[in-house]
Amino acid sequence: MARSLNEWLWQHEFWLPPGITWQDMQESEDVHYPQPRDLLLSIPFALILVVIRCAFER
């Protein structure tokens, strides 16, 4: 049941425009798409900004 739910949820017809499949969205040497791990950079930057803000508010 979990497998069928996963397959239903990630259907390309649901997420992508007509004529595009998940195979079209794979990275190559010429094309780079954002990855979820790229969001990890925002955490240290946010903490640095909070520290700077606290320093200037005092």
N, CA, C, O and CB atoms as a CASP TS submission, in Angstrom:
PFRMAT TS
TARGET T0000
AUTHOR 0000-0000-0000
METHOD Language model
MODEL 1
PARENT N/A
ATOM      1  N   MET     1       0.824  -1.196   0.000  1.00  0.00           N
ATOM      2  CA  MET     1       0.000   0.000   0.000  1.00  0.00           C
ATOM      3  C   MET     1       0.868   1.260   0.000  1.00  0.00           C
ATOM      4  O   MET     1       0.568   2.220  -0.710  1.00  0.00           O
ATOM      5  CB  MET     1      -0.938  -0.002   1.210  1.00  0.00           C
ATOM      6  N   ALA     2       1.936   1.260   0.789  1.00  0.00           N
ATOM      7  CA  ALA     2       2.815   2.426   0.834  1.00  0.00           C
ATOM      8  C   ALA     2       3.478   2.660  -0.518  1.00  0.00           C
ATOM      9  O   ALA     2       3.675   3.803  -0.931  1.00  0.00           O
ATOM     10  CB  ALA     2       3.881   2.250   1.920  1.00  0.00           C
ATOM     11  N   ARG     3       3.816   1.581  -1.198  1.00  0.00           N
ATOM     12  CA  ARG     3       4.451   1.720  -2.509  1.00  0.00           C
ATOM     13  C   ARG     3       3.487   2.335  -3.517  1.00  0.00           C
ATOM     14  O   ARG     3       3.873   3.209  -4.294  1.00  0.00           O
ATOM     15  CB  ARG     3       4.946   0.357  -3.014  1.00  0.00           C
ATOM     16  N   SER     4       2.243   1.886  -3.509  1.00  0.00           N
ATOM     17  CA  SER     4       1.273   2.445  -4.454  1.00  0.00           C
ATOM     18  C   SER     4       0.978   3.910  -4.134  1.00  0.00           C
ATOM     19  O   SER     4       0.768   4.708  -5.048  1.00  0.00           O
ATOM     20  CB  SER     4      -0.029   1.626  -4.432  1.00  0.00           C
ATOM     21  N   LEU     5       0.958   4.270  -2.862  1.00  0.00           N
ATOM     22  CA  LEU     5       0.773   5.671  -2.482  1.00  0.00           C
ATOM     23  C   LEU     5       1.954   6.510  -2.950  1.00  0.00           C
ATOM     24  O   LEU     5       1.769   7.617  -3.455  1.00  0.00           O
ATOM     25  CB  LEU     5       0.598   5.801  -0.960  1.00  0.00           C
ATOM     26  N   ASN     6       3.158   5.990  -2.785  1.00  0.00           N
ATOM     27  CA  ASN     6       4.355   6.697  -3.230  1.00  0.00           C
ATOM     28  C   ASN     6       4.351   6.883  -4.745  1.00  0.00           C
ATOM     29  O   ASN     6       4.673   7.965  -5.236  1.00  0.00           O
ATOM     30  CB  ASN     6       5.613   5.939  -2.794  1.00  0.00           C
ATOM     31  N   GLU     7       3.991   5.843  -5.485  1.00  0.00           N
ATOM     32  CA  GLU     7       3.921   5.947  -6.943  1.00  0.00           C
ATOM     33  C   GLU     7       2.849   6.945  -7.373  1.00  0.00           C
ATOM     34  O   GLU     7       3.052   7.705  -8.319  1.00  0.00           O
ATOM     35  CB  GLU     7       3.638   4.574  -7.563  1.00  0.00           C
ATOM     36  N   TRP     8       1.721   6.946  -6.689  1.00  0.00           N
ATOM     37  CA  TRP     8       0.652   7.886  -7.031  1.00  0.00           C
ATOM     38  C   TRP     8       1.079   9.324  -6.743  1.00  0.00           C
ATOM     39  O   TRP     8       0.810  10.227  -7.536  1.00  0.00           O
ATOM     40  CB  TRP     8      -0.630   7.547  -6.253  1.00  0.00           C
ATOM     41  N   LEU     9       1.738   9.532  -5.616  1.00  0.00           N
ATOM     42  CA  LEU     9       2.129  10.881  -5.212  1.00  0.00           C
ATOM     43  C   LEU     9       3.158  11.497  -6.151  1.00  0.00           C
ATOM     44  O   LEU     9       3.122  12.703  -6.394  1.00  0.00           O
ATOM     45  CB  LEU     9       2.679  10.858  -3.808  1.00  0.00           C
ATOM     46  N   TRP    10       4.071  10.694  -6.682  1.00  0.00           N
ATOM     47  CA  TRP    10       5.159  11.214  -7.509  1.00  0.00           C
ATOM     48  C   TRP    10       4.916  11.040  -9.001  1.00  0.00           C
ATOM     49  O   TRP    10       5.872  10.992  -9.774  1.00  0.00           O
ATOM     50  CB  TRP    10       6.445  10.542  -7.136  1.00  0.00           C
ATOM     51  N   GLN    11       3.667  10.944  -9.421  1.00  0.00           N
ATOM     52  CA  GLN    11       3.367  10.879 -10.853  1.00  0.00           C
ATOM     53  C   GLN    11       3.798  12.177 -11.523  1.00  0.00           C
ATOM     54  O   GLN    11       3.539  13.262 -11.002  1.00  0.00           O
ATOM     55  CB  GLN    11       1.854  10.617 -11.093  1.00  0.00           C
ATOM     56  N   HIS    12       4.449  12.072 -12.667  1.00  0.00           N
ATOM     57  CA  HIS    12       4.914  13.284 -13.339  1.00  0.00           C
ATOM     58  C   HIS    12       3.751  14.126 -13.850  1.00  0.00           C
ATOM     59  O   HIS    12       3.901  15.337 -14.012  1.00  0.00           O
ATOM     60  CB  HIS    12       5.838  12.924 -14.493  1.00  0.00           C
ATOM     61  N   GLU    13       2.603  13.519 -14.107  1.00  0.00           N
ATOM     62  CA  GLU    13       1.447  14.298 -14.557  1.00  0.00           C
ATOM     63  C   GLU    13       0.958  15.254 -13.472  1.00  0.00           C
ATOM     64  O   GLU    13       0.381  16.299 -13.773  1.00  0.00           O
ATOM     65  CB  GLU    13       0.312  13.365 -14.978  1.00  0.00           C
ATOM     66  N   PHE    14       1.187  14.899 -12.233  1.00  0.00           N
ATOM     67  CA  PHE    14       0.721  15.714 -11.117  1.00  0.00           C
ATOM     68  C   PHE    14       1.651  16.898 -10.860  1.00  0.00           C
ATOM     69  O   PHE    14       1.181  17.988 -10.536  1.00  0.00           O
ATOM     70  CB  PHE    14       0.601  14.861  -9.858  1.00  0.00           C
ATOM     71  N   TRP    15       2.962  16.701 -10.999  1.00  0.00           N
ATOM     72  CA  TRP    15       3.944  17.714 -10.610  1.00  0.00           C
ATOM     73  C   TRP    15       4.523  18.508 -11.769  1.00  0.00           C
ATOM     74  O   TRP    15       4.905  19.663 -11.584  1.00  0.00           O
ATOM     75  CB  TRP    15       5.053  17.066  -9.874  1.00  0.00           C
ATOM     76  N   LEU    16       4.600  17.930 -12.946  1.00  0.00           N
ATOM     77  CA  LEU    16       5.321  18.549 -14.058  1.00  0.00           C
ATOM     78  C   LEU    16       4.366  18.952 -15.171  1.00  0.00           C
ATOM     79  O   LEU    16       3.277  18.392 -15.295  1.00  0.00           O
ATOM     80  CB  LEU    16       6.387  17.596 -14.602  1.00  0.00           C
ATOM     81  N   PRO    17       4.777  19.934 -15.989  1.00  0.00           N
ATOM     82  CA  PRO    17       3.927  20.339 -17.115  1.00  0.00           C
ATOM     83  C   PRO    17       3.810  19.219 -18.150  1.00  0.00           C
ATOM     84  O   PRO    17       4.627  18.298 -18.164  1.00  0.00           O
ATOM     85  CB  PRO    17       4.486  21.610 -17.776  1.00  0.00           C
ATOM     86  N   PRO    18       2.803  19.296 -19.011  1.00  0.00           N
ATOM     87  CA  PRO    18       2.619  18.258 -20.034  1.00  0.00           C
ATOM     88  C   PRO    18       3.855  18.127 -20.927  1.00  0.00           C
ATOM     89  O   PRO    18       4.464  19.122 -21.321  1.00  0.00           O
ATOM     90  CB  PRO    18       1.385  18.572 -20.894  1.00  0.00           C
ATOM     91  N   GLY    19       4.205  16.894 -21.231  1.00  0.00           N
ATOM     92  CA  GLY    19       5.344  16.632 -22.105  1.00  0.00           C
ATOM     93  C   GLY    19       6.674  16.508 -21.381  1.00  0.00           C
ATOM     94  O   GLY    19       7.684  16.207 -22.017  1.00  0.00           O
ATOM     95  N   ILE    20       6.710  16.730 -20.077  1.00  0.00           N
ATOM     96  CA  ILE    20       7.938  16.639 -19.287  1.00  0.00           C
ATOM     97  C   ILE    20       7.809  15.449 -18.345  1.00  0.00           C
ATOM     98  O   ILE    20       6.757  15.246 -17.740  1.00  0.00           O
ATOM     99  CB  ILE    20       8.208  17.964 -18.490  1.00  0.00           C
ATOM    100  N   THR    21       8.874  14.665 -18.219  1.00  0.00           N
ATOM    101  CA  THR    21       8.885  13.531 -17.293  1.00  0.00           C
ATOM    102  C   THR    21      10.020  13.719 -16.295  1.00  0.00           C
ATOM    103  O   THR    21      10.827  14.640 -16.427  1.00  0.00           O
ATOM    104  CB  THR    21       9.037  12.179 -18.056  1.00  0.00           C
ATOM    105  N   TRP    22      10.077  12.845 -15.302  1.00  0.00           N
ATOM    106  CA  TRP    22      11.152  12.921 -14.309  1.00  0.00           C
ATOM    107  C   TRP    22      12.507  12.656 -14.960  1.00  0.00           C
ATOM    108  O   TRP    22      13.521  13.176 -14.493  1.00  0.00           O
ATOM    109  CB  TRP    22      10.906  11.915 -13.166  1.00  0.00           C
ATOM    110  N   GLN    23      12.546  11.859 -16.026  1.00  0.00           N
ATOM    111  CA  GLN    23      13.810  11.607 -16.708  1.00  0.00           C
ATOM    112  C   GLN    23      14.351  12.888 -17.343  1.00  0.00           C
ATOM    113  O   GLN    23      15.565  13.059 -17.449  1.00  0.00           O
ATOM    114  CB  GLN    23      13.633  10.518 -17.774  1.00  0.00           C
ATOM    115  N   ASP    24      13.470  13.780 -17.764  1.00  0.00           N
ATOM    116  CA  ASP    24      13.904  15.060 -18.326  1.00  0.00           C
ATOM    117  C   ASP    24      14.514  15.963 -17.261  1.00  0.00           C
ATOM    118  O   ASP    24      15.279  16.872 -17.587  1.00  0.00           O
ATOM    119  CB  ASP    24      12.730  15.768 -18.995  1.00  0.00           C
ATOM    120  N   MET    25      14.191  15.729 -16.011  1.00  0.00           N
ATOM    121  CA  MET    25      14.650  16.591 -14.920  1.00  0.00           C
ATOM    122  C   MET    25      15.958  16.115 -14.284  1.00  0.00           C
ATOM    123  O   MET    25      16.422  16.722 -13.319  1.00  0.00           O
ATOM    124  CB  MET    25      13.583  16.676 -13.861  1.00  0.00           C
ATOM    125  N   GLN    26      16.558  15.047 -14.803  1.00  0.00           N
ATOM    126  CA  GLN    26      17.811  14.562 -14.236  1.00  0.00           C
ATOM    127  C   GLN    26      18.955  15.495 -14.608  1.00  0.00           C
ATOM    128  O   GLN    26      18.976  16.071 -15.696  1.00  0.00           O
ATOM    129  CB  GLN    26      18.107  13.132 -14.718  1.00  0.00           C
ATOM    130  N   GLU    27      19.910  15.636 -13.686  1.00  0.00           N
ATOM    131  CA  GLU    27      21.055  16.506 -13.922  1.00  0.00           C
ATOM    132  C   GLU    27      22.015  15.887 -14.927  1.00  0.00           C
ATOM    133  O   GLU    27      22.112  14.667 -15.060  1.00  0.00           O
ATOM    134  CB  GLU    27      21.781  16.797 -12.612  1.00  0.00           C
ATOM    135  N   SER    28      22.712  16.758 -15.622  1.00  0.00           N
ATOM    136  CA  SER    28      23.772  16.335 -16.523  1.00  0.00           C
ATOM    137  C   SER    28      24.938  17.292 -16.316  1.00  0.00           C
ATOM    138  O   SER    28      24.897  18.144 -15.428  1.00  0.00           O
ATOM    139  CB  SER    28      23.292  16.317 -18.026  1.00  0.00           C
ATOM    140  N   GLU    29      25.970  17.154 -17.128  1.00  0.00           N
ATOM    141  CA  GLU    29      27.115  18.054 -16.997  1.00  0.00           C
ATOM    142  C   GLU    29      26.742  19.484 -17.365  1.00  0.00           C
ATOM    143  O   GLU    29      27.314  20.430 -16.822  1.00  0.00           O
ATOM    144  CB  GLU    29      28.269  17.575 -17.873  1.00  0.00           C
ATOM    145  N   ASP    30      25.803  19.652 -18.268  1.00  0.00           N
ATOM    146  CA  ASP    30      25.408  20.983 -18.726  1.00  0.00           C
ATOM    147  C   ASP    30      24.308  21.609 -17.882  1.00  0.00           C
ATOM    148  O   ASP    30      24.197  22.834 -17.821  1.00  0.00           O
ATOM    149  CB  ASP    30      24.957  20.912 -20.150  1.00  0.00           C
ATOM    150  N   VAL    31      23.496  20.785 -17.231  1.00  0.00           N
ATOM    151  CA  VAL    31      22.323  21.279 -16.508  1.00  0.00           C
ATOM    152  C   VAL    31      22.458  20.942 -15.029  1.00  0.00           C
ATOM    153  O   VAL    31      22.744  19.802 -14.664  1.00  0.00           O
ATOM    154  CB  VAL    31      21.017  20.673 -17.089  1.00  0.00           C
ATOM    155  N   HIS    32      22.246  21.952 -14.176  1.00  0.00           N
ATOM    156  CA  HIS    32      22.277  21.747 -12.724  1.00  0.00           C
ATOM    157  C   HIS    32      20.956  22.233 -12.139  1.00  0.00           C
ATOM    158  O   HIS    32      20.561  23.381 -12.339  1.00  0.00           O
ATOM    159  CB  HIS    32      23.489  22.494 -12.066  1.00  0.00           C
ATOM    160  N   TYR    33      20.285  21.352 -11.421  1.00  0.00           N
ATOM    161  CA  TYR    33      19.044  21.705 -10.746  1.00  0.00           C
ATOM    162  C   TYR    33      19.305  21.802  -9.251  1.00  0.00           C
ATOM    163  O   TYR    33      20.175  21.098  -8.739  1.00  0.00           O
ATOM    164  CB  TYR    33      17.929  20.670 -11.048  1.00  0.00           C
ATOM    165  N   PRO    34      18.575  22.656  -8.536  1.00  0.00           N
ATOM    166  CA  PRO    34      18.738  22.731  -7.083  1.00  0.00           C
ATOM    167  C   PRO    34      18.408  21.397  -6.423  1.00  0.00           C
ATOM    168  O   PRO    34      17.510  20.676  -6.860  1.00  0.00           O
ATOM    169  CB  PRO    34      17.852  23.838  -6.503  1.00  0.00           C
ATOM    170  N   GLN    35      19.136  21.088  -5.383  1.00  0.00           N
ATOM    171  CA  GLN    35      18.930  19.864  -4.624  1.00  0.00           C
ATOM    172  C   GLN    35      18.478  20.238  -3.215  1.00  0.00           C
ATOM    173  O   GLN    35      18.792  21.332  -2.746  1.00  0.00           O
ATOM    174  CB  GLN    35      20.229  18.999  -4.588  1.00  0.00           C
ATOM    175  N   PRO    36      17.754  19.366  -2.535  1.00  0.00           N
ATOM    176  CA  PRO    36      17.316  19.681  -1.167  1.00  0.00           C
ATOM    177  C   PRO    36      18.470  20.009  -0.230  1.00  0.00           C
ATOM    178  O   PRO    36      18.298  20.805   0.694  1.00  0.00           O
ATOM    179  CB  PRO    36      16.533  18.524  -0.602  1.00  0.00           C
ATOM    180  N   ARG    37      19.630  19.420  -0.441  1.00  0.00           N
ATOM    181  CA  ARG    37      20.774  19.697   0.433  1.00  0.00           C
ATOM    182  C   ARG    37      21.247  21.149   0.314  1.00  0.00           C
ATOM    183  O   ARG    37      21.934  21.651   1.204  1.00  0.00           O
ATOM    184  CB  ARG    37      21.927  18.748   0.101  1.00  0.00           C
ATOM    185  N   ASP    38      20.884  21.822  -0.776  1.00  0.00           N
ATOM    186  CA  ASP    38      21.256  23.225  -0.932  1.00  0.00           C
ATOM    187  C   ASP    38      20.607  24.103   0.136  1.00  0.00           C
ATOM    188  O   ASP    38      21.132  25.169   0.458  1.00  0.00           O
ATOM    189  CB  ASP    38      20.865  23.720  -2.318  1.00  0.00           C
ATOM    190  N   LEU    39      19.491  23.678   0.681  1.00  0.00           N
ATOM    191  CA  LEU    39      18.812  24.442   1.726  1.00  0.00           C
ATOM    192  C   LEU    39      19.578  24.435   3.040  1.00  0.00           C
ATOM    193  O   LEU    39      19.342  25.288   3.895  1.00  0.00           O
ATOM    194  CB  LEU    39      17.422  23.893   1.947  1.00  0.00           C
ATOM    195  N   LEU    40      20.487  23.494   3.212  1.00  0.00           N
ATOM    196  CA  LEU    40      21.257  23.428   4.454  1.00  0.00           C
ATOM    197  C   LEU    40      22.138  24.660   4.645  1.00  0.00           C
ATOM    198  O   LEU    40      22.485  24.994   5.778  1.00  0.00           O
ATOM    199  CB  LEU    40      22.118  22.174   4.469  1.00  0.00           C
ATOM    200  N   LEU    41      22.499  25.329   3.577  1.00  0.00           N
ATOM    201  CA  LEU    41      23.305  26.538   3.693  1.00  0.00           C
ATOM    202  C   LEU    41      22.534  27.681   4.345  1.00  0.00           C
ATOM    203  O   LEU    41      23.143  28.577   4.930  1.00  0.00           O
ATOM    204  CB  LEU    41      23.797  26.966   2.327  1.00  0.00           C
ATOM    205  N   SER    42      21.234  27.666   4.257  1.00  0.00           N
ATOM    206  CA  SER    42      20.446  28.765   4.811  1.00  0.00           C
ATOM    207  C   SER    42      20.455  28.766   6.337  1.00  0.00           C
ATOM    208  O   SER    42      20.276  29.823   6.943  1.00  0.00           O
ATOM    209  CB  SER    42      19.017  28.685   4.307  1.00  0.00           C
ATOM    210  N   ILE    43      20.656  27.623   6.972  1.00  0.00           N
ATOM    211  CA  ILE    43      20.634  27.554   8.438  1.00  0.00           C
ATOM    212  C   ILE    43      21.803  28.318   9.054  1.00  0.00           C
ATOM    213  O   ILE    43      21.564  29.156   9.923  1.00  0.00           O
ATOM    214  CB  ILE    43      20.666  26.096   8.900  1.00  0.00           C
ATOM    215  N   PRO    44      23.061  28.076   8.652  1.00  0.00           N
ATOM    216  CA  PRO    44      24.149  28.867   9.244  1.00  0.00           C
ATOM    217  C   PRO    44      24.035  30.354   8.922  1.00  0.00           C
ATOM    218  O   PRO    44      24.351  31.193   9.766  1.00  0.00           O
ATOM    219  CB  PRO    44      25.489  28.346   8.759  1.00  0.00           C
ATOM    220  N   PHE    45      23.588  30.691   7.707  1.00  0.00           N
ATOM    221  CA  PHE    45      23.426  32.103   7.363  1.00  0.00           C
ATOM    222  C   PHE    45      22.377  32.769   8.248  1.00  0.00           C
ATOM    223  O   PHE    45      22.565  33.909   8.674  1.00  0.00           O
ATOM    224  CB  PHE    45      23.039  32.251   5.888  1.00  0.00           C
ATOM    225  N   ALA    46      21.298  32.087   8.524  1.00  0.00           N
ATOM    226  CA  ALA    46      20.261  32.638   9.395  1.00  0.00           C
ATOM    227  C   ALA    46      20.796  32.840  10.804  1.00  0.00           C
ATOM    228  O   ALA    46      20.524  33.867  11.427  1.00  0.00           O
ATOM    229  CB  ALA    46      19.032  31.718   9.421  1.00  0.00           C
ATOM    230  N   LEU    47      21.547  31.883  11.311  1.00  0.00           N
ATOM    231  CA  LEU    47      22.122  32.027  12.651  1.00  0.00           C
ATOM    232  C   LEU    47      23.107  33.191  12.716  1.00  0.00           C
ATOM    233  O   LEU    47      23.135  33.924  13.704  1.00  0.00           O
ATOM    234  CB  LEU    47      22.819  30.732  13.071  1.00  0.00           C
ATOM    235  N   ILE    48      23.903  33.364  11.687  1.00  0.00           N
ATOM    236  CA  ILE    48      24.838  34.495  11.642  1.00  0.00           C
ATOM    237  C   ILE    48      24.076  35.809  11.649  1.00  0.00           C
ATOM    238  O   ILE    48      24.461  36.741  12.355  1.00  0.00           O
ATOM    239  CB  ILE    48      25.741  34.412  10.394  1.00  0.00           C
ATOM    240  N   LEU    49      23.005  35.898  10.879  1.00  0.00           N
ATOM    241  CA  LEU    49      22.213  37.127  10.853  1.00  0.00           C
ATOM    242  C   LEU    49      21.553  37.404  12.201  1.00  0.00           C
ATOM    243  O   LEU    49      21.443  38.565  12.595  1.00  0.00           O
ATOM    244  CB  LEU    49      21.150  37.043   9.766  1.00  0.00           C
ATOM    245  N   VAL    50      21.116  36.381  12.909  1.00  0.00           N
ATOM    246  CA  VAL    50      20.528  36.568  14.236  1.00  0.00           C
ATOM    247  C   VAL    50      21.577  37.092  15.204  1.00  0.00           C
ATOM    248  O   VAL    50      21.289  37.987  15.999  1.00  0.00           O
ATOM    249  CB  VAL    50      19.927  35.248  14.760  1.00  0.00           C
ATOM    250  N   VAL    51      22.775  36.558  15.151  1.00  0.00           N
ATOM    251  CA  VAL    51      23.853  37.023  16.030  1.00  0.00           C
ATOM    252  C   VAL    51      24.202  38.470  15.718  1.00  0.00           C
ATOM    253  O   VAL    51      24.385  39.270  16.636  1.00  0.00           O
ATOM    254  CB  VAL    51      25.104  36.131  15.884  1.00  0.00           C
ATOM    255  N   ILE    52      24.296  38.817  14.450  1.00  0.00           N
ATOM    256  CA  ILE    52      24.593  40.205  14.070  1.00  0.00           C
ATOM    257  C   ILE    52      23.481  41.132  14.535  1.00  0.00           C
ATOM    258  O   ILE    52      23.759  42.222  15.034  1.00  0.00           O
ATOM    259  CB  ILE    52      24.782  40.326  12.542  1.00  0.00           C
ATOM    260  N   ARG    53      22.252  40.727  14.385  1.00  0.00           N
ATOM    261  CA  ARG    53      21.126  41.557  14.820  1.00  0.00           C
ATOM    262  C   ARG    53      21.160  41.768  16.325  1.00  0.00           C
ATOM    263  O   ARG    53      20.967  42.886  16.801  1.00  0.00           O
ATOM    264  CB  ARG    53      19.795  40.918  14.409  1.00  0.00           C
ATOM    265  N   CYS    54      21.406  40.700  17.078  1.00  0.00           N
ATOM    266  CA  CYS    54      21.476  40.825  18.540  1.00  0.00           C
ATOM    267  C   CYS    54      22.619  41.739  18.957  1.00  0.00           C
ATOM    268  O   CYS    54      22.485  42.502  19.914  1.00  0.00           O
ATOM    269  CB  CYS    54      21.647  39.444  19.190  1.00  0.00           C
ATOM    270  N   ALA    55      23.738  41.670  18.251  1.00  0.00           N
ATOM    271  CA  ALA    55      24.887  42.518  18.578  1.00  0.00           C
ATOM    272  C   ALA    55      24.563  43.989  18.332  1.00  0.00           C
ATOM    273  O   ALA    55      24.965  44.841  19.124  1.00  0.00           O
ATOM    274  CB  ALA    55      26.116  42.102  17.751  1.00  0.00           C
ATOM    275  N   PHE    56      23.858  44.302  17.270  1.00  0.00           N
ATOM    276  CA  PHE    56      23.536  45.690  16.964  1.00  0.00           C
ATOM    277  C   PHE    56      22.386  46.233  17.806  1.00  0.00           C
ATOM    278  O   PHE    56      22.283  47.447  17.983  1.00  0.00           O
ATOM    279  CB  PHE    56      23.196  45.822  15.506  1.00  0.00           C
ATOM    280  N   GLU    57      21.524  45.375  18.327  1.00  0.00           N
ATOM    281  CA  GLU    57      20.408  45.841  19.138  1.00  0.00           C
ATOM    282  C   GLU    57      20.836  46.214  20.552  1.00  0.00           C
ATOM    283  O   GLU    57      20.110  46.926  21.245  1.00  0.00           O
ATOM    284  CB  GLU    57      19.335  44.783  19.194  1.00  0.00           C
ATOM    285  N   ARG    58      21.978  45.754  20.983  1.00  0.00           N
ATOM    286  CA  ARG    58      22.430  46.067  22.346  1.00  0.00           C
ATOM    287  C   ARG    58      23.071  47.381  22.423  1.00  0.00           C
ATOM    288  O   ARG    58      23.506  47.794  23.499  1.00  0.00           O
ATOM    289  CB  ARG    58      23.369  45.044  22.850  1.00  0.00           C
TER
END
